[in-house]
Amino acid sequence: MQGDDYISSIIVDDLNDIYDENIVSYCLDSLQNEYFFRRLVSAEYLGGHHKTEAIPTLKKLLSDSDDYVKVQAIEAMGRIGDIEVVPLTKPY
């Protein structure tokens, strides 16, 4: 399993270096996918490319069942520059 995580992280890093409207469209759709890893990677990609159109769906991910997806959604909104993410980053 750990090897799979490492390979996945390499793929995600390489993917983030590529900008393509087809990938953007795929990622926008994948934010609502049943598989947490697709939601996670898609949020990372869209945040890295500052895609403001992803913000409404990223906000929905704040109540996702997977904590990693929630954190990635917050990070993505922060990269995009959504001011509403500021209170989410403050400690309780």
Secondary structure per residue as TSV (DSSP state, phi and psi in degrees):
chain	resnum	aa	ss	phi	psi
A	1	M	-	360.0	-43.1
A	2	Q	H	-61.5	-38.3
A	3	G	H	-62.0	-39.2
A	4	D	H	-63.6	-40.4
A	5	D	H	-63.1	-41.3
A	6	Y	H	-64.4	-46.8
A	7	I	H	-62.6	-41.3
A	8	S	H	-61.3	-40.9
A	9	S	H	-66.1	-35.3
A	10	I	H	-65.4	-43.9
A	11	I	H	-62.1	-43.7
A	12	V	H	-62.3	-44.2
A	13	D	H	-60.2	-43.9
A	14	D	H	-65.7	-40.8
A	15	L	H	-63.4	-38.7
A	16	N	H	-64.2	-21.9
A	17	D	T	-79.0	-9.7
A	18	I	-	-108.1	131.2
A	19	Y	-	-112.6	126.2
A	20	D	-	-152.0	132.1
A	21	E	H	-61.3	-30.5
A	22	N	H	-66.8	-37.8
A	23	I	H	-68.8	-40.5
A	24	V	H	-58.4	-47.8
A	25	S	H	-61.2	-44.9
A	26	Y	H	-59.7	-45.1
A	27	C	H	-67.2	-39.2
A	28	L	H	-58.8	-43.6
A	29	D	H	-66.9	-38.1
A	30	S	H	-73.3	-13.7
A	31	L	T	-61.7	-19.9
A	32	Q	T	-108.9	13.1
A	33	N	-	-70.8	151.6
A	34	E	S	-69.6	-22.1
A	35	Y	S	-89.9	122.3
A	36	F	H	-58.3	-36.1
A	37	F	H	-65.8	-35.0
A	38	R	H	-66.2	-40.6
A	39	R	H	-64.4	-42.3
A	40	L	H	-62.0	-53.4
A	41	V	H	-65.4	-39.2
A	42	S	H	-65.4	-41.6
A	43	A	H	-61.8	-42.9
A	44	E	H	-61.8	-45.6
A	45	Y	H	-62.9	-48.3
A	46	L	H	-67.5	-36.0
A	47	G	H	-65.8	-41.6
A	48	G	H	-64.5	-25.3
A	49	H	T	-105.7	12.6
A	50	H	T	54.2	45.8
A	51	K	-	-86.7	97.8
A	52	T	G	-62.1	-27.4
A	53	E	G	-66.2	-12.5
A	54	A	G	-84.1	-14.5
A	55	I	H	-55.7	-47.7
A	56	P	H	-57.7	-40.7
A	57	T	H	-75.0	-36.2
A	58	L	H	-60.4	-37.9
A	59	K	H	-62.6	-36.3
A	60	K	H	-65.5	-30.8
A	61	L	G	-70.5	-10.9
A	62	L	G	-66.2	-16.2
A	63	S	G	-111.0	21.7
A	64	D	-	-63.4	154.1
A	65	S	S	-73.5	-18.3
A	66	D	-	-102.7	124.5
A	67	D	H	-64.0	-35.4
A	68	Y	H	-63.8	-37.8
A	69	V	H	-66.0	-42.0
A	70	K	H	-58.7	-48.6
A	71	V	H	-62.5	-42.7
A	72	Q	H	-65.0	-36.3
A	73	A	H	-63.3	-43.3
A	74	I	H	-62.2	-46.7
A	75	E	H	-61.8	-41.1
A	76	A	H	-63.4	-45.1
A	77	M	H	-63.8	-35.4
A	78	G	H	-64.0	-42.4
A	79	R	H	-65.4	-37.3
A	80	I	H	-69.8	-31.1
A	81	G	T	102.9	24.9
A	82	D	-	-76.2	115.1
A	83	I	G	-63.1	-24.2
A	84	E	G	-66.4	-14.2
A	85	V	G	-78.9	-19.0
A	86	V	H	-55.0	-50.1
A	87	P	H	-62.1	-24.2
A	88	L	H	-73.9	-18.6
A	89	T	H	-94.7	-7.3
A	90	K	S	-82.3	138.8
A	91	P	-	-68.5	153.7
A	92	Y	-	-76.2	360.0
